[in-house]
Amino acid sequence: MRLRQIEVFYAIMAQGSLRRAAEMLHVSQPAASKVLRYAEQSLGFSLFERTGGRLVPTREARIILPHVDNIFEKVSELKRLTENLRHAHGGHTINIGCVPSLGLSLVPRVIQKYHSIHPDNELTIDTLHGPEIVSSILNCELDLGIVFGTYDRQGLTACHIADIPLVVIDPKCSKGPVALEDIDPERYIGLSKNDPTACLLDMAWEQAGKASAAVVRVRTHYMAAELVRQGGGCTIVDGLTALHYPNLPAPLALRPALKIPCTVLFRADYVVFHIAKDICQLLQEEIKNDLRCVVS
């Protein structure tokens, strides 16, 4: 099938009639019908049954439809790529995802500064968990994602921004550093097992000869911080959450010192990095300033 034939077939499947498909493609109905007829002749089988003036997809048409969907997804990606290239210096829409903890203060400050430098670029920001950000980038729903950890996936490019120290938040403790093995498991509020920080801590617990345990597990650093603020126990979170979440006990250093990388992710086949490189630079500058205020 030629691309034009695939396009007509796809439009008929999407619109449900030859007339509406022709209108969608901005061609006459006889012209669309002619393309469909040539497509069926070249294939050697019918794509639609003509029943009472309606086109009903054949079994063969339904079988090839998923493959046609894949073709149009690739065409859409190509169109988006060319749009990125054309608008590389302005007038570009950038869809950004960040993990919730970084949306407390860091990312809003960065976005505000970026927008003042590039007022012509339209920014859309969403807060998602790391795996959701990765999925959205690979599905072309996000242009870039700001996450904790390093997500090594085929099709992704990662830009390391900074290493964020993990700190202890405990209203019953006023002096650090706090040894990992001294944290009370009956008061400890941990992160969910699939969180990169939780994975790092679990390895540290194991090296300390103590099994990791938690009275409560949550999906976000700021939820852990809020539970501590409500008197629910103690926790270990990233230093940026400890710095910007209001009314928390003073963060204490952890022993051994642990750090979680902050990373910006892009699709490997996109040029967004060149468009949004200022975002990476602003992130590095803002984190550098913030880390001066975080306990070391």
C-alpha positions in Angstrom: 0.0 0.0 0.0 1.2 3.5 -0.8 1.1 6.2 1.9 -1.9 7.9 0.3 -3.8 4.7 0.2 -3.0 4.0 3.9 -4.1 7.6 4.7 -7.5 7.1 3.0 -8.0 3.7 4.7 -7.1 5.1 8.1 -9.5 8.1 7.6 -12.4 5.8 6.6 -11.7 3.6 9.7 -11.6 6.6 11.9 -14.6 8.5 10.4 -16.9 5.5 9.6 -17.8 6.7 6.1 -16.2 7.6 2.8 -17.8 11.0 2.7 -16.5 12.0 6.1 -13.1 10.6 5.3 -12.9 12.7 2.2 -13.9 15.8 4.1 -11.2 15.0 6.7 -8.6 14.7 4.0 -9.9 17.7 2.0 -10.5 15.7 -1.2 -13.6 14.9 -3.2 -15.5 11.7 -2.4 -14.9 10.2 -5.9 -11.1 10.9 -5.5 -11.1 9.1 -2.1 -13.1 6.2 -3.6 -10.7 5.9 -6.5 -7.7 5.7 -4.1 -9.5 3.0 -2.0 -10.3 1.0 -5.1 -6.6 1.1 -6.2 -5.5 0.0 -2.7 -7.8 -3.0 -2.8 -6.7 -3.9 -6.3 -3.0 -3.8 -5.2 -3.7 -5.8 -2.1 -5.8 -8.5 -3.8 -8.5 -8.4 -1.2 -11.3 -6.1 -0.1 -10.9 -3.7 2.8 -14.6 -2.8 3.1 -17.9 -4.5 2.3 -20.4 -2.2 0.6 -23.6 -2.8 2.5 -26.6 -0.5 2.0 -24.4 2.5 1.1 -22.2 1.9 4.1 -18.6 0.7 4.2 -18.1 -2.1 6.7 -14.5 -3.1 7.5 -13.6 -6.6 6.5 -11.7 -9.1 8.7 -8.5 -8.3 6.8 -9.0 -4.5 7.4 -9.3 -5.1 11.2 -6.1 -7.2 11.1 -4.0 -4.6 9.4 -5.5 -1.6 11.4 -3.0 -1.9 14.4 -0.1 -1.8 11.9 -1.5 1.3 10.3 -1.9 2.8 13.7 1.8 2.3 14.3 2.6 4.0 10.9 0.5 7.0 11.8 2.1 7.2 15.3 5.5 7.4 13.6 4.3 10.0 11.2 3.0 12.0 14.1 6.4 11.7 15.8 8.1 12.9 12.6 5.8 15.9 12.4 6.5 16.8 16.0 10.3 16.5 15.4 10.1 18.8 12.4 8.1 21.2 14.4 10.7 21.1 17.1 13.4 21.8 14.6 11.5 24.7 13.0 10.8 26.4 16.3 14.1 25.7 18.0 14.7 29.4 18.7 11.3 30.4 19.9 7.5 29.9 19.8 7.9 26.3 21.0 5.6 24.4 23.3 7.6 22.4 25.9 5.8 19.8 28.0 7.6 19.2 31.3 7.0 16.6 34.0 8.6 16.6 37.4 8.4 14.4 40.5 6.1 15.9 43.2 8.9 16.8 45.6 10.7 18.9 43.1 7.4 20.7 42.3 7.3 22.2 45.8 9.7 25.1 45.1 12.6 24.2 42.8 10.7 23.6 39.5 8.3 26.6 39.9 11.3 28.9 40.4 13.1 27.4 37.4 10.1 27.7 35.2 9.5 31.4 36.2 13.1 32.3 35.4 13.1 30.3 32.2 9.9 32.0 31.0 11.4 35.4 31.7 14.3 34.5 29.4 12.1 32.8 26.7 8.7 34.5 26.8 7.8 33.1 23.4 7.9 29.5 24.5 4.8 28.0 26.0 5.4 25.7 29.0 3.1 23.0 30.3 4.1 21.4 33.7 2.8 18.3 35.3 3.7 16.4 38.5 4.0 12.7 38.1 6.0 9.8 39.6 9.2 8.8 38.0 7.9 5.7 36.1 5.0 7.7 34.9 7.3 10.4 33.6 9.4 7.9 31.7 6.3 6.4 30.1 5.0 9.8 29.1 8.3 10.8 27.6 8.5 7.6 25.5 4.9 8.1 24.4 5.6 11.6 23.3 3.3 13.1 25.9 6.2 14.9 27.6 9.3 16.6 26.1 11.4 16.3 29.2 11.2 15.0 32.8 12.9 16.0 36.0 13.3 13.0 38.3 15.2 11.5 41.2 17.4 8.6 40.3 18.7 7.4 37.0 16.3 5.7 34.7 18.3 3.6 32.2 15.8 2.9 29.3 16.3 2.4 25.6 15.2 5.5 23.8 16.0 7.9 26.7 18.8 10.4 27.1 19.7 11.5 30.6 21.3 14.7 31.8 22.7 14.6 35.3 21.9 17.8 37.2 23.1 17.3 40.8 23.4 14.8 43.7 20.9 15.6 46.4 21.8 14.6 50.0 19.3 12.5 52.0 18.5 13.9 55.4 16.7 12.7 58.6 13.6 14.5 59.8 12.9 13.6 63.4 11.3 15.8 66.0 12.8 13.7 68.8 16.3 14.1 67.6 18.2 17.4 67.5 21.8 16.4 66.8 23.3 14.7 63.8 24.6 12.9 62.0 22.1 10.1 62.6 23.3 6.6 62.0 21.0 4.6 59.8 21.0 1.7 62.3 19.9 4.0 65.1 16.6 4.9 63.4 13.6 3.5 65.3 11.7 1.2 62.8 8.5 1.6 64.9 8.5 5.3 64.1 10.1 5.2 60.6 8.0 6.5 57.7 9.5 5.0 54.5 9.0 5.5 50.8 7.4 2.9 48.6 9.6 0.1 47.4 9.8 1.2 43.8 11.0 4.7 44.6 14.7 5.2 43.7 15.4 6.7 47.1 13.8 3.7 48.8 16.0 1.4 46.7 19.1 3.3 47.7 18.1 3.2 51.4 17.3 -0.5 51.3 20.9 -1.2 50.0 22.3 1.0 52.8 20.1 -0.8 55.4 21.5 -4.1 54.2 25.1 -2.9 54.3 24.4 -1.8 57.9 23.3 -5.3 58.8 19.8 -4.2 59.5 16.6 -5.1 57.6 14.7 -2.0 56.4 11.4 -1.6 58.1 8.7 1.1 58.2 5.5 1.6 60.1 4.1 3.4 57.1 5.2 3.6 53.4 4.2 6.5 51.1 4.9 7.3 47.4 6.2 10.9 47.8 8.9 12.6 49.9 6.5 15.5 50.8 3.9 13.0 52.1 6.5 11.5 54.4 7.5 15.0 55.5 3.8 15.9 56.2 3.3 12.7 58.3 6.4 13.7 60.4 4.9 17.2 60.7 1.7 15.7 62.0 3.6 13.8 64.6 3.6 10.4 62.8 7.3 9.6 63.4 10.5 10.2 61.6 11.6 9.8 58.0 14.5 10.2 55.5 13.8 12.5 52.5 15.8 14.5 50.0 17.3 17.7 51.2 15.2 19.9 48.9 12.0 18.6 50.4 13.4 19.2 53.9 14.4 22.7 52.9 11.1 23.8 51.3 8.4 21.9 53.1 7.0 24.3 55.8 7.3 23.8 59.6 9.5 20.8 59.7 12.1 19.9 62.3 15.6 20.9 61.3 17.1 18.3 58.9 19.9 16.2 60.2 22.8 14.6 58.3 22.6 10.9 57.7 25.5 8.5 58.5 26.6 7.1 56.2 26.0 10.1 53.9 23.7 9.2 51.0 22.8 11.2 47.9 20.2 10.7 45.2 20.9 12.0 41.7 18.6 14.6 40.1 18.3 13.9 36.4 16.6 15.4 33.4 15.3 12.9 30.9 14.6 13.4 27.2 13.6 11.2 24.3 16.8 10.2 22.5 15.5 11.0 19.1 14.3 14.5 19.9 16.1 17.8 19.8 14.4 19.2 22.9 17.7 19.2 24.8 19.0 21.9 22.5 15.8 23.9 22.9 15.5 23.6 26.7 19.2 23.5 27.6 18.6 26.7 29.7 16.2 24.7 31.9 19.1 22.3 32.8 21.4 25.2 33.5 18.8 27.0 35.7 18.1 23.7 37.5 21.8 23.3 38.3 22.1 26.9 39.5 19.0 26.7 41.7 19.9 23.4 43.2 23.5 24.6 43.9 22.0 27.6 45.8 19.6 25.5 47.7 22.2 22.9 48.7 24.1 25.6 50.5 21.3 25.7 53.0 20.8 22.0 53.4 22.7 20.2 56.2 25.8 18.4 54.8 
